[in-house]
Amino acid sequence: MQLGVYPFEACVKVDDTIPGVEEGLNAGMWTIGLAKTGNEIGLNEKEINDLAPDTLQTQLDAAYLRMHQCGAHYVVDGIWDVPVILDDIQNRLARGERP
């Protein structure tokens, strides 16, 4: 509000925490949760790469589930996945959809 950005439905909150996603939802924004590279898994890149594939997948599945359960509109592995989501959100807005 202090930035004068309006309407909030045209804004996107990208966050790696459940409370951060909830902030975006409460503000009426589209939300994108970051599952792999954020707090939900809580590991750095080397630690993630050192995990056994099945262990990583179990942790990813749990992170995706938690973020979807809190209401995130989208959940992706990391920030590199966000541009295509922004395009999808733009298309949804053009069709009249709102978060």
For each residue, the residues with C-beta under 8 A, 3 or more apart:
1: 4 5
2:
3:
4: 1
5: 1 8 11
6: 10
7: 10 11 28
8: 5 11 27 28 29
9: 28 29 30 93 98 99
10: 6 7 93
11: 5 7 8 27 29 30
12: 24 29 30 31 32 86 89
13: 20 21 23 24 25 27 29 30 31 32
14: 31 32 34 79 82
15: 20 21 23 24 31 32 33 34 38
16: 20 33 34 35 37 38 39 40
17: 20 21 38 39 40
18: 21 22 40 66 67 70
19: 22 23
20: 13 15 16 17 23 24
21: 13 15 17 18 24 25 31 33 67 70 71 72
22: 18 19 25 26 70 71
23: 13 15 19 20 26 27
24: 12 13 15 20 21 27 29 30 31
25: 13 21 22 28 29 31 70 71 72 99
26: 22 23
27: 8 11 13 23 24
28: 7 8 9 25 99
29: 8 9 11 12 13 24 25 99
30: 9 11 12 13 24 73 74 89 99
31: 12 13 14 15 21 24 25 71 72 73 74 99
32: 12 13 14 15 72 73 74 75 76 82 85
33: 15 16 21 38 40 67 68 70 72 74 75 76
34: 14 15 16 37 38 40 75 76 77 78 79
35: 16 38 40 41 60 63 64 67 75 76 77
36: 41 48 60 63 77 78
37: 16 34 41 77 78 79
38: 15 16 17 33 34 35 41 42 63
39: 16 17 42
40: 16 17 18 33 34 35 62 63 66 67
41: 35 36 37 38 48 59 60 63
42: 38 39
43: 47 48 51
44: 47 48
45: 48 49
46: 49 50
47: 43 44 50 51
48: 36 41 43 44 45 51 56
49: 45 46
50: 46 47
51: 43 47 48 55 56 59
52: 55 56
53: 56 57
54: 57 58
55: 51 52 58 59
56: 48 51 52 53 59 60
57: 53 54 60 61
58: 54 55 61 62
59: 41 51 55 56 62 63
60: 35 36 41 56 57 63 64 77
61: 57 58 64 65
62: 40 58 59 65 66
63: 35 36 38 40 41 59 60 66 67 75
64: 35 60 61 67 68 75
65: 61 62 68 69
66: 18 40 62 63 69 70
67: 18 21 33 35 40 63 64 70 72 75
68: 33 64 65 71 72 75
69: 65 66
70: 18 21 22 25 33 66 67
71: 21 22 25 31 68
72: 21 25 31 32 33 67 68 75
73: 30 31 32 89 99
74: 30 31 32 33 85 88
75: 32 33 34 35 63 64 67 68 72
76: 32 33 34 35 81 82 85
77: 34 35 36 37 60 80 81
78: 34 36 37 81
79: 14 34 37 82
80: 77 83
81: 76 77 78 84 85
82: 14 32 76 79 85 86
83: 80 86 87
84: 81 87 88
85: 32 74 76 81 82 88 89
86: 12 82 83 89 90
87: 83 84 90 91
88: 74 84 85 91 92
89: 12 30 73 85 86 92 93
90: 86 87 93 94
91: 87 88 94 95
92: 88 89 95 97
93: 9 10 89 90 96 97 98
94: 90 91
95: 91 92
96: 93
97: 92 93
98: 9 93
99: 9 25 28 29 30 31 73
